[in-house]
Amino acid sequence: MKQLALNITPTWQPTLDNFVVGRNVEIISTLRHALAGQSATSRAHASGQCFTLWGESGSGKSHVLQAIFQHAQTMGLAASYTCAVVPEYANNNLSVVAIDDVEKLDGEAQIKLFALYNYLRENGGLLLVSSHAAPVHLTLRDDLRTRLGWGLVYQLHGLNDEEKAQALDQHAQVRGLNLSSEVTQYLLRHGRRNLPALLAVLDELDTHCMRLKRTPSVPLLKEVMQNFNLEMQ
């Protein structure tokens, strides 16, 4: 009979501190500075700011947007994170809004985002959106694409293998998982190149090890990767 493992591992949440920055030092530093300026008194004397992060899948866009949302909440700010949805903002007095996959917004939602952009600009708020390409290349309303282009636009660069190994080790430590270099390197060599996919395999490896009451090893990792059809042919 298959024994179920109790879910007693720490809850992992994306934060600015556990984001492995790699070549993205400037954007993370700029976002931290922008958040620091989101006090009520600062907003009263400043125009809002808009950031567009673009990059390939797995480059960390969602991590950064969710981290900004979490950090804003810890500061006591009214914040929102959504994916391809524009939140209700005026009645909620939102001052920090993060929207993933802005290119997926339909026509009505694009009109709403245009209004949100103006609202945050007038009230000193912070708008952060992500997309697969720079605003100039997105299929959006001309007025919205122009407004996004007026803000700060950054390409978010994916991690190299050394930086991915650092991210995997950091994620494993949070879960209390002792990961050997052999396990990490095998996962990097034979797993998908996408960091979220690699982290998902690592989470399943942790669950598998807890169920079997064994320490992580390459053979156990192979079992997990084969079960999820994640090993590269």
Secondary structure per residue as TSV (DSSP state, phi and psi in degrees):
chain	resnum	aa	ss	phi	psi
A	1	M	-	360.0	136.3
A	2	K	-	-75.1	126.8
A	3	Q	-	-90.4	131.7
A	4	L	-	-84.7	142.0
A	5	A	-	-96.2	137.5
A	6	L	-	-72.3	139.1
A	7	N	-	-84.7	84.1
A	8	I	-	-114.0	9.7
A	9	T	S	-75.3	150.5
A	10	P	-	-60.1	144.3
A	11	T	-	-72.0	124.5
A	12	W	-	-95.9	130.4
A	13	Q	-	-128.0	142.4
A	14	P	-	-69.4	127.5
A	15	T	-	-132.6	168.5
A	16	L	S	-68.2	-27.5
A	17	D	S	-75.8	-33.0
A	18	N	S	-97.1	10.6
A	19	F	S	-85.1	120.1
A	20	V	-	-78.3	110.5
A	21	V	-	-73.0	-33.8
A	22	G	T	56.3	-122.4
A	23	R	T	-88.6	12.8
A	24	N	-	-106.5	29.3
A	25	V	H	-59.8	-44.2
A	26	E	H	-62.7	-46.8
A	27	I	H	-66.1	-40.7
A	28	I	H	-65.9	-41.2
A	29	S	H	-62.9	-42.1
A	30	T	H	-65.3	-40.9
A	31	L	H	-67.2	-39.3
A	32	R	H	-60.6	-42.6
A	33	H	H	-65.1	-40.9
A	34	A	H	-63.9	-40.8
A	35	L	H	-65.7	-38.6
A	36	A	H	-62.5	-24.9
A	37	G	T	-91.7	12.9
A	38	Q	-	-94.6	25.1
A	39	S	S	-72.2	158.9
A	40	A	H	-58.9	-40.6
A	41	T	H	-69.0	-35.9
A	42	S	H	-68.0	-42.8
A	43	R	H	-65.3	-31.3
A	44	A	H	-65.5	-20.7
A	45	H	T	-120.3	20.3
A	46	A	S	-143.8	153.4
A	47	S	-	-79.0	156.5
A	48	G	-	-67.7	165.1
A	49	Q	E	-121.4	146.2
A	50	C	E	-128.5	132.3
A	51	F	E	-124.6	137.3
A	52	T	E	-118.7	121.2
A	53	L	E	-104.2	126.0
A	54	W	E	-129.3	153.2
A	55	G	-	169.1	174.3
A	56	E	S	-71.9	163.7
A	57	S	T	-58.8	135.4
A	58	G	T	88.2	3.6
A	59	S	S	-81.2	-9.2
A	60	G	S	107.0	12.6
A	61	K	H	-60.7	-48.7
A	62	S	H	-63.9	-37.8
A	63	H	H	-58.1	-48.6
A	64	V	H	-65.1	-44.2
A	65	L	H	-64.0	-43.6
A	66	Q	H	-67.0	-34.3
A	67	A	H	-66.4	-40.7
A	68	I	H	-62.4	-43.5
A	69	F	H	-59.6	-48.4
A	70	Q	H	-62.2	-43.4
A	71	H	H	-65.7	-40.9
A	72	A	H	-61.6	-40.3
A	73	Q	H	-64.3	-40.0
A	74	T	H	-65.4	-22.8
A	75	M	T	-83.9	-2.7
A	76	G	T	83.0	16.9
A	77	L	-	-89.9	149.4
A	78	A	-	-78.2	110.8
A	79	A	E	-131.5	160.2
A	80	S	E	-145.0	141.8
A	81	Y	E	-127.5	128.2
A	82	T	E	-139.7	164.4
A	83	C	E	-119.6	114.3
A	84	A	S	57.9	29.1
A	85	V	-	-139.6	136.5
A	86	V	-	-95.1	120.5
A	87	P	-	-75.0	162.4
A	88	E	-	-72.3	127.4
A	89	Y	-	-119.6	-41.2
A	90	A	T	-63.2	-49.9
A	91	N	T	-67.5	-23.5
A	92	N	T	-95.0	-2.5
A	93	N	T	53.3	40.7
A	94	L	-	-63.9	137.9
A	95	S	S	-116.7	-17.5
A	96	V	E	-132.7	120.4
A	97	V	E	-128.4	127.2
A	98	A	E	-120.3	125.6
A	99	I	E	-127.8	117.5
A	100	D	E	-82.3	154.0
A	101	D	-	53.0	54.1
A	102	V	G	-63.9	-23.0
A	103	E	G	-69.3	-13.6
A	104	K	G	-89.4	-2.1
A	105	L	-	-67.9	135.7
A	106	D	-	-79.6	179.8
A	107	G	H	-58.3	-45.1
A	108	E	H	-64.3	-41.3
A	109	A	H	-67.1	-32.7
A	110	Q	H	-66.3	-38.1
A	111	I	H	-62.4	-41.7
A	112	K	H	-65.7	-38.1
A	113	L	H	-67.6	-36.0
A	114	F	H	-60.6	-43.6
A	115	A	H	-66.5	-38.7
A	116	L	H	-63.8	-41.8
A	117	Y	H	-55.9	-48.3
A	118	N	H	-65.0	-39.7
A	119	Y	H	-61.2	-48.7
A	120	L	H	-68.4	-35.0
A	121	R	H	-63.8	-42.3
A	122	E	H	-72.3	-26.7
A	123	N	T	-107.4	12.3
A	124	G	T	70.9	24.6
A	125	G	-	-85.8	-176.4
A	126	L	E	-125.3	123.2
A	127	L	E	-114.0	128.2
A	128	L	E	-130.5	120.0
A	129	V	E	-124.4	156.5
A	130	S	E	-123.1	155.4
A	131	S	E	-157.5	169.1
A	132	H	S	-84.0	-11.0
A	133	A	S	-148.0	166.4
A	134	A	-	-63.1	153.4
A	135	P	G	-52.5	-37.3
A	136	V	G	-61.9	-22.8
A	137	H	G	-101.5	4.0
A	138	L	S	-88.3	147.0
A	139	T	-	-88.5	79.7
A	140	L	S	-128.8	169.7
A	141	R	-	-54.3	141.8
A	142	D	H	-57.5	-42.0
A	143	D	H	-67.0	-37.0
A	144	L	H	-71.0	-44.6
A	145	R	H	-59.8	-38.2
A	146	T	H	-65.1	-45.0
A	147	R	H	-62.1	-44.2
A	148	L	H	-62.0	-36.5
A	149	G	H	-68.9	-23.3
A	150	W	H	-70.3	-25.2
A	151	G	S	-80.2	-169.5
A	152	L	E	-84.1	129.0
A	153	V	E	-118.0	123.5
A	154	Y	E	-127.9	137.7
A	155	Q	E	-86.1	127.0
A	156	L	-	-91.2	119.7
A	157	H	-	-90.7	136.1
A	158	G	-	-67.6	168.3
A	159	L	-	-89.7	149.9
A	160	N	-	-81.4	177.9
A	161	D	H	-62.7	-38.4
A	162	E	H	-63.8	-41.4
A	163	E	H	-71.6	-34.4
A	164	K	H	-64.3	-40.1
A	165	A	H	-60.9	-40.2
A	166	Q	H	-62.8	-41.9
A	167	A	H	-65.5	-40.7
A	168	L	H	-65.3	-44.0
A	169	D	H	-63.6	-40.8
A	170	Q	H	-64.3	-42.7
A	171	H	H	-65.1	-40.0
A	172	A	H	-64.9	-40.5
A	173	Q	H	-62.2	-39.3
A	174	V	H	-61.8	-37.0
A	175	R	T	-84.2	-0.4
A	176	G	T	74.0	26.0
A	177	L	-	-101.4	122.6
A	178	N	-	-86.0	105.9
A	179	L	-	-104.3	122.4
A	180	S	-	-79.2	159.6
A	181	S	H	-63.8	-30.2
A	182	E	H	-65.1	-41.5
A	183	V	H	-66.5	-45.0
A	184	T	H	-60.2	-47.4
A	185	Q	H	-67.0	-36.2
A	186	Y	H	-64.4	-42.3
A	187	L	H	-62.8	-40.4
A	188	L	H	-68.5	-36.4
A	189	R	H	-74.1	-37.3
A	190	H	H	-113.3	-8.2
A	191	G	S	-88.4	176.4
A	192	R	-	-67.4	155.1
A	193	R	S	-76.6	-14.9
A	194	N	-	-74.8	122.5
A	195	L	H	-61.6	-44.1
A	196	P	H	-57.3	-36.5
A	197	A	H	-67.2	-39.3
A	198	L	H	-65.0	-40.6
A	199	L	H	-66.4	-35.2
A	200	A	H	-64.9	-40.0
A	201	V	H	-63.8	-41.4
A	202	L	H	-62.4	-40.9
A	203	D	H	-62.4	-41.7
A	204	E	H	-68.7	-34.9
A	205	L	H	-62.4	-41.6
A	206	D	H	-60.3	-47.0
A	207	T	H	-62.1	-42.1
A	208	H	H	-63.0	-42.7
A	209	C	H	-66.5	-39.2
A	210	M	H	-65.2	-39.4
A	211	R	H	-65.3	-39.5
A	212	L	H	-89.2	-9.7
A	213	K	T	57.1	48.0
A	214	R	-	-130.6	159.5
A	215	T	-	-83.3	153.6
A	216	P	-	-59.5	137.9
A	217	S	-	-148.5	164.4
A	218	V	H	-61.8	-44.1
A	219	P	H	-58.0	-41.1
A	220	L	H	-67.5	-37.4
A	221	L	H	-63.3	-40.5
A	222	K	H	-59.9	-41.7
A	223	E	H	-59.4	-46.2
A	224	V	H	-63.4	-45.1
A	225	M	H	-66.8	-36.8
A	226	Q	H	-68.8	-39.9
A	227	N	H	-62.0	-34.4
A	228	F	T	-99.6	7.2
A	229	N	T	53.9	43.5
A	230	L	-	-105.5	-8.0
A	231	E	S	-76.6	131.4
A	232	M	-	-69.6	139.0
A	233	Q	-	-79.9	360.0
